[in-house]
Amino acid sequence: MPFNLPIALTWLRVAAIPLLVVVFYLPAAWFSPFEKNVIAAIIFVSAAITDWLDGFLARRLKQESAFGQFLDPVADKLIVAAALLVLLNMDRVQVWVALVIIGREITISALREWMALLGAGKSVAVHMVGKLKTTAQLVAIPFLLIHDTLFGRLDCSRVGTWLIWVAAFLTLWSMFYYLKKALPQLVGKID
């Protein structure tokens, strides 16, 4: 397979996952807790930017591929799950939020796979509510990673907490949307 820039960017997003986790385990002599928070947020935001950029470039360079369409959402789900687990470990996100978001990702991934087997994959294709869910998560997580006051005024912990709750609500909404779309096919195919 020849070099494909969009897929390379997606792989960079996957490669960012261990970096995001390792930052918090670096010796205190290397970076202060605040610096670790900011570095983790920069890693996450950079990865989130590649989420937009890889799709844009794939369309622009006419390098769309089945593998890229598979890998892109997997990379998104992996980095969000890794960030949520780090935040959960640091007591910056509630267990219910992490369970809702990660549980939805597993559920909808399985649903999409099942629907594809039935030949009805298009009925659970990405919808605007799913895109809003992803955007809310990608905006909330950096605030929770920073977890401090910026510029003497912006309480990142509070903003991040409110945004991740919005993301959890949108996550549930999108899950129910996709389940409702799939229900006619599922009811007719359950043995």
C-alpha positions in Angstrom: 0.0 0.0 0.0 1.5 3.4 -1.0 2.0 6.1 1.6 -1.3 7.7 2.6 -1.1 10.9 4.6 -4.6 10.7 6.1 -4.0 7.2 7.4 -0.6 8.3 8.7 -2.3 11.1 10.7 -4.8 8.6 12.1 -1.9 6.3 13.2 -0.3 9.4 14.9 -3.5 9.7 16.9 -3.2 6.1 18.0 0.5 6.7 18.8 -0.4 9.7 21.0 -2.3 7.5 23.4 0.7 6.1 25.3 2.2 9.6 25.3 -0.9 11.0 26.9 -0.8 8.4 29.7 3.0 8.5 30.3 3.0 12.3 30.8 1.3 11.8 34.2 3.9 9.3 35.3 7.0 11.4 34.5 9.2 12.3 37.5 8.1 15.4 39.5 11.6 16.8 38.9 10.9 17.0 35.2 7.6 18.7 35.1 5.3 20.3 37.7 1.7 18.9 38.0 0.4 22.0 36.1 3.0 21.4 33.3 2.0 17.8 33.0 -1.7 18.8 32.7 -0.9 21.3 30.0 1.3 18.8 28.1 -1.4 16.2 28.2 -4.0 18.7 27.0 -1.7 19.7 24.1 -1.2 16.1 23.1 -5.0 15.5 23.3 -5.8 18.6 21.3 -3.2 17.8 18.7 -4.7 14.3 18.3 -8.2 15.8 18.1 -7.0 18.2 15.3 -5.8 15.2 13.3 -9.3 13.7 13.6 -10.6 16.6 11.5 -7.5 16.9 9.3 -7.3 13.2 8.3 -10.8 13.2 7.0 -10.4 16.6 5.2 -7.1 15.4 3.5 -8.6 12.1 2.6 -11.4 13.8 0.7 -9.2 16.6 -0.7 -6.4 14.2 -1.9 -8.9 11.6 -3.0 -7.2 9.1 -0.7 -10.4 7.8 1.0 -10.1 4.1 1.7 -12.1 1.3 3.5 -9.2 0.9 5.9 -9.1 4.6 6.7 -12.9 4.6 7.3 -12.4 1.7 9.7 -9.3 3.1 11.5 -10.5 6.7 12.0 -13.4 6.0 14.4 -11.3 3.3 16.2 -8.5 5.9 16.8 -11.1 8.4 18.1 -12.6 5.9 20.5 -9.2 4.7 21.8 -7.9 8.2 22.6 -11.2 9.3 24.2 -11.3 6.1 26.3 -7.6 6.4 27.3 -8.1 10.1 28.3 -11.3 9.2 30.3 -9.4 6.4 32.1 -6.6 8.8 33.0 -9.1 11.4 34.2 -11.0 8.7 36.2 -7.7 7.6 37.8 -7.0 11.2 38.8 -10.6 11.7 40.1 -11.4 14.4 37.5 -14.4 12.6 35.9 -17.2 10.6 37.5 -17.4 6.9 37.0 -20.9 7.2 35.5 -19.6 9.6 32.8 -16.8 7.3 31.8 -19.1 4.3 31.8 -21.7 6.1 29.6 -19.2 7.2 27.1 -17.1 4.1 26.8 -20.2 1.8 27.0 -21.9 3.7 24.2 -18.8 3.4 22.0 -18.7 -0.4 22.5 -22.5 -0.7 22.0 -22.6 1.3 18.8 -19.5 -0.3 17.4 -21.0 -3.7 17.9 -24.3 -2.5 16.5 -22.6 -1.2 13.3 -20.8 -4.4 12.9 -24.0 -6.4 13.3 -25.9 -4.1 10.9 -23.1 -4.4 8.3 -23.5 -8.2 8.5 -27.2 -7.8 7.8 -26.4 -5.6 4.8 -28.0 -2.6 6.6 -24.9 -0.7 7.7 -26.2 2.6 6.1 -29.1 2.7 8.5 -26.6 3.4 11.3 -24.3 5.7 9.4 -22.8 8.6 11.2 -25.4 11.3 12.0 -25.1 14.9 13.2 -25.9 13.9 16.8 -22.9 11.6 16.7 -20.7 14.4 15.4 -22.0 16.7 18.2 -21.2 14.0 20.8 -17.7 13.7 19.5 -17.2 17.4 19.4 -18.4 17.8 23.0 -16.1 15.1 24.2 -13.1 16.5 22.3 -13.7 20.0 23.8 -14.5 18.8 27.4 -11.5 16.5 27.8 -8.7 19.1 27.4 -10.4 21.3 30.1 -10.4 18.3 32.4 -6.8 17.5 31.6 -5.7 21.0 32.4 -7.8 21.0 35.6 -6.6 24.4 36.8 -7.4 28.0 36.5 -6.1 29.7 33.4 -5.6 33.4 33.0 -6.7 33.9 36.6 -10.3 33.5 35.6 -11.1 30.3 33.6 -11.8 27.4 35.9 -11.0 24.6 33.6 -12.2 21.9 36.1 -15.6 23.4 36.3 -16.0 24.1 32.6 -14.7 20.6 31.7 -17.1 19.0 34.2 -20.1 20.8 32.7 -19.0 20.0 29.2 -18.4 16.3 29.9 -21.9 16.1 31.3 -23.2 17.6 28.1 -21.1 15.1 26.2 -22.5 12.3 28.3 -26.1 13.5 27.5 -25.3 13.7 23.8 -23.6 10.3 24.0 -26.8 8.7 25.4 -28.9 10.6 22.9 -26.8 9.4 20.0 -26.9 5.8 21.3 -30.7 5.8 21.4 -30.9 7.5 18.0 -28.8 4.7 16.4 -30.6 2.0 18.3 -33.9 3.4 17.1 -32.7 3.5 13.5 -31.5 -0.1 13.8 -34.5 -1.5 15.6 -36.6 -2.4 12.5 -33.7 -4.5 11.2 -32.9 -6.0 14.5 -36.4 -7.1 15.3 -36.8 -8.8 12.0 -33.4 -10.7 12.3 -33.3 -11.8 15.9 -33.3 -15.6 16.1 
